[in-house]
Amino acid sequence: MLFFIINQTLLWMATEQGNGPGGASMKIIYYNDTLFSFGTLNMSNFSTDYDVCSISYSMNGTKLWQNCYGGNANSNDHFGDAIIGIDGYIYTTAGVKNLSSDYDIVVYKHNRANLIPVWSYLYNSSQNRWDESSVIVQDNSGNLYVGGYSDTIVNNTTSQKHIVLSLNQNGNLRWIYKNYVGNNWGYSQGVRSIAYVNNAVYASGTFNSSTIFSLNANNGSLKWYNSQVLPNDNIIYDNGYLYVSGVKWFAGVPKLTVDKVDTINGSSIWGTIVSDSIATGSTRITKGTDGYIYFIGCASYNNVYQYIISKIDPQNGQKIFASNYSILNSSCPGSTPVIYGNNGSLYFGGKRADSLVIYKINSQNGNLIWKWTYPQSMVYSIVYVNSNPPKICGSGYLGNNFLTFCIQDNSTQILEKSNLIIKDNKIIVKLSGVSKNNLKIALYSVDGRKIYESSFEIKNGEVSLNKPDRRGIYIIKIESIGSMRVIF
């Protein structure tokens, strides 16, 4: 019989505002004991003046540096993506609105130490219309590849084309690939995800349902494309193949799907329907060090929205498991970040009811290990920090604020009744697998009043606390591990 569960610990949480309310962090990166958080902040008192911002924090939550940029139209600019380059600099891309050219694609190189820009590049299509970026990657030579979409006029109709820009690490343009795949003018297209390997650029984006294509990384020439209703959200490369997540349509109903794609010609080797529920949200995939593909998406079954997490065999597309977690929302959240930790566990985040939520999942069977929530907020990006114990850091929004935070992934234990012994007015807690001596362990009332404190002794493998005089609900807090709720 389960008796109690050790909870996770919020280490710190930082929120930021510009000159006016509003903002969100869309991506977080951990590098050399520093967190970099990227998104938008309202830099005026107007509701339509968001700039793209980069903010760095120490691992204890101290704000280090901030840099913001935007177009001269003083309107809403849109964050696209950010990476740490092989040279240690930060590269960001976004869509900024300018007075004379509507939205333009911008790319910045920032000094990591203070976030000051080293150079910037701006792309404006000849039609002076909507150009915006979604993703940036870098190859081993330092060349950058930026994907997004670009408006053009075809047959008197405004259409969005796939666009990929390549720059060297000095900000000089190498080539531009811009093309509208197919004949359905007037339909929105755009690159959402890019993978680079072996002198080839692979991109995934929308076309009716979706498309993937390959470019020569030297000159941007098209090698192949496949628009046979493949998924379109997220693309990763592994061992000579592409794995693409997204949605396929079956008998007029969208399904969450993963495809394995041949890099030679773009043909699908296998396609796996992850869930028979109706797909409505974004999807993400990642590769575990165990060799499996992990998928997270959002779907609806009988108007009940749920996260669906799945483990897939890359050899044959077989689902090892597919687990569902209720969202309690009236729709799917806009992002479902997923990471595979160095400890072999799986983590994904999103929104549940009005709260951000992060799940830790057993990668062997898909079972929940723990769930951490925070009210009135949303998480867009998470990272795994390999420390002892590990940390999970994330970014998103809290109310109208730009949000960055870290929680401690405690050594979670599910304790049985035998781990808690009441004897001679003493509470004896037995802990296994704890290597640190003299841990402070305290008993609190539910209103936060400390009643008694003691220390854990390794030689006995247990700690003894005085039993409270009155019946009720109490909290036992264990230093560096977490807390547990127990009823006497």
Helices and strands as residue ranges (DSSP letters): E 2-5, E 9-16, E 23-31, E 34-42, E 50-58, E 63-69, E 78-84, E 90-98, E 102-110, E 117-123, E 131-138, E 144-154, E 157-167, E 173-179, E 190-197, E 200-206, E 211-216, E 222-226, E 234-238, E 241-250, E 253-262, E 268-275, E 278-279, E 284-287, E 293-301, E 304-312, E 319-326, E 338-340, E 346-352, E 355-361, E 368-375, E 377-385, E 391-398, E 401-408, E 414-416, G 417-419, E 420-423, E 426-430, E 440-445, E 450-455, E 462-466, E 473-478, E 482-487
